[in-house]
Amino acid sequence: MFRTEIEELKSRLKIGYSSPLLTVGSCFSDSIGQRLEAAKFEVMVNPLGTIFNPLSIFELLELALERTEVLEQATLKRDGVYLNYKFHSSFSAKTKATLHKRMDDALNKVYEQISKASVLFITLGTAWVYEQKKTRMLVTNCHKTPQKEFEKKLLSSEEIVSAFFSLKELIHQYNPTIEFVLTVSPVRHTRDTLPFNSASKSVLRLAAHYITEMADDVHYFPAYEIMMDDLRDYRFYEKDMIHPNEQAIDYIWQKFVSAYIHPKDLELMEQWEKVRQNLNHRPFNPKSAGHQKFLHNTLQQLKSLSHTLSLSEEIAQIKKQIQ
């Protein structure tokens, strides 16, 4: 067999349907978070937008817990729209007040989720960061400001480790029992050039290694290694040859499930997945007796699962289709 399949992943950390979750970081945290959401886990998926470098991720999480004046200082106006250097470009508004309300609302949601979450998933994308030359301010997004106004630098693993443990100490003041899962994004940052991308990923992976060695409540999920070694073939990539395709993400998701989902919840996950596939069924004749029977059976399945899962929307959707 022409593969170097990753070894079986085991973790003492187990996630169940009673575990509130939060995912933050690069776009890979969206991929895992959306699958957790589709599986009906209580998860908040990347509420601060896509963030690639670890220091910006940590800074925004700290801001969610303890606000400072940095958001005001980082606000800018470009092409008639207000943006913020600390936030993703999806946070924009025509007035400064509206922008700040959007940012505050997102930070408040993160605060609430961190305060009750069982697990915080953090996906690290790049160790390259940009600092505004004039203010020495670290930026999350340059927002098309001319490159000459920023200095690009490569973080050290020591900087990342130190910043993480400062964040961890702060979070534990609000939620002493929360645990952490770190991943390194398998998406290559080709704009940095492939050699610089390799240097960046190496720094992130080394930092994650040191962190997990130093803290029992921090776990590492090898998404990067699965993609680079186990799925070492371009048939597992999108057409851009950079992003993992659906087949690859499904495979990584299955590895994630086997490592972290509590065995008692796996059966419920599988039951829900079958019903979810039924909900996506599109009949040729919605009024036929056969399809109406199918809808009634699906409704009963939903009701039986609704004692554990939040399915009010799905039940209402089916009821509308029943004649």
C-alpha positions, -999 to 999 in steps of 0.1 A, spaced: 0 0 0 16 33 -11 8 53 20 23 63 52 -9 62 73 -8 81 105 -9 59 137 -41 55 156 -48 87 175 -57 85 212 -65 111 238 -77 112 273 -97 143 264 -132 133 253 -159 156 240 -196 149 244 -229 166 236 -228 182 270 -195 199 262 -197 236 251 -169 243 225 -152 272 209 -130 272 178 -108 301 168 -79 307 144 -72 300 107 -97 287 82 -91 251 93 -109 259 125 -140 267 104 -137 232 87 -137 213 120 -161 237 137 -187 235 110 -186 197 112 -191 198 150 -219 222 144 -235 200 117 -232 171 142 -253 192 167 -225 199 192 -228 231 212 -200 250 194 -192 286 185 -173 286 152 -146 313 146 -168 342 159 -138 366 155 -133 357 118 -103 341 102 -71 349 121 -38 333 110 -10 342 134 -10 330 170 -2 364 187 -33 380 171 -55 350 181 -43 352 217 -46 390 218 -83 389 207 -91 362 232 -75 384 259 -95 414 247 -127 393 250 -119 389 287 -103 422 295 -110 452 272 -84 479 266 -82 510 243 -64 490 216 -95 487 194 -100 524 192 -63 529 183 -65 502 156 -95 516 138 -90 530 103 -112 543 74 -106 530 39 -128 537 8 -156 551 30 -157 520 53 -144 517 88 -122 487 96 -99 476 124 -63 463 122 -70 438 150 -100 422 132 -107 403 100 -121 423 70 -155 408 76 -158 433 104 -165 465 86 -191 493 88 -201 527 74 -197 543 108 -172 539 135 -199 534 161 -214 505 142 -180 489 137 -172 491 174 -206 476 183 -200 447 160 -166 441 175 -180 444 210 -208 420 203 -184 394 189 -160 398 219 -190 395 243 -201 363 227 -165 349 230 -164 359 266 -196 341 273 -185 310 255 -150 309 271 -166 312 305 -186 279 301 -166 260 274 -152 226 281 -127 229 252 -111 257 232 -98 247 198 -70 270 184 -57 265 148 -24 282 141 -19 293 105 13 312 102 42 324 123 47 355 100 33 387 115 31 423 105 38 453 127 28 489 119 61 507 116 48 540 130 32 525 162 49 491 165 14 477 167 8 441 157 -20 438 131 -42 409 124 -51 422 89 -34 450 69 -67 459 51 -48 467 18 -28 495 36 5 499 16 31 472 25 57 498 32 39 509 63 45 475 79 74 454 90 71 416 84 88 393 108 89 357 118 79 349 153 100 326 174 86 295 191 95 310 225 74 341 218 44 319 209 49 297 240 52 327 263 21 344 248 0 312 250 7 306 287 -1 343 295 -35 337 278 -40 304 294 -34 319 329 -60 346 322 -86 322 308 -83 300 338 -93 329 360 -127 328 343 -129 291 336 -105 269 356 -115 236 340 -113 245 303 -89 224 282 -72 233 249 -66 216 216 -40 231 193 -37 223 156 -14 236 129 -33 244 98 -25 221 68 -31 250 44 2 263 29 7 300 28 22 302 -7 22 340 -7 50 338 18 68 315 -7 71 278 -1 105 280 18 91 308 41 59 288 46 80 258 57 99 279 81 66 293 95 50 259 99 81 246 116 80 274 142 43 267 149 47 230 152 77 234 176 57 259 197 28 235 199 51 207 209 67 227 237 32 238 249 18 203 251 49 190 268 45 217 295 8 215 301 -14 184 306 -45 202 298 -33 212 263 -36 186 235 -23 185 199 -43 173 170 -20 165 140 -41 179 112 -10 192 95 8 158 97 -23 140 84 -24 163 53 13 165 46 22 128 51 -9 105 53 -27 123 24 5 132 5 -12 133 -29 -27 162 -49 -59 143 -54 -67 154 -18 -65 191 -27 -88 217 -43 -80 230 -78 -58 257 -62 -34 229 -50 -33 246 -16 -66 239 3 -76 204 14 -107 192 -6 -138 177 9 -125 142 8 -94 152 28 -114 172 54 -138 142 58 -108 119 64 -92 144 90 -126 147 106 -129 110 111 -95 109 127 -106 138 150 -138 120 159 -120 87 168 -95 106 190 -118 131 208 -155 122 207 -167 103 238 -177 67 229 -211 71 244 -219 99 220 -207 82 188 -238 62 184 -260 93 188 -238 111 162 -243 82 138 -281 82 144 -283 120 138 -262 117 106 -286 93 91 -315 115 99 -296 146 86 -292 128 52 -329 121 52 -335 159 56 -314 166 25 -335 142 4 -352 159 -25 -382 139 -39 -395 138 -74 -431 141 -61 -433 156 -26 -471 148 -24 -467 111 -32 -478 86 -6 -444 71 -4 -427 104 3 -453 114 29 -447 81 47 -410 89 45 -416 123 61 -437 108 89 -409 83 97 -383 110 96 -404 131 120 -406 103 145 -369 98 143 -364 136 149 -387 135 179 -368 105 195 -335 124 191 -349 157 203 -347 146 239 -309 150 236 -303 172 206 -317 206 197 -339 198 167 -369 223 169 -360 238 135 -357 205 118 -390 192 132 -407 224 121 -392 220 86 -406 184 83 -440 194 96 -444 220 69 -439 193 42 -464 169 57 -498 170 39 
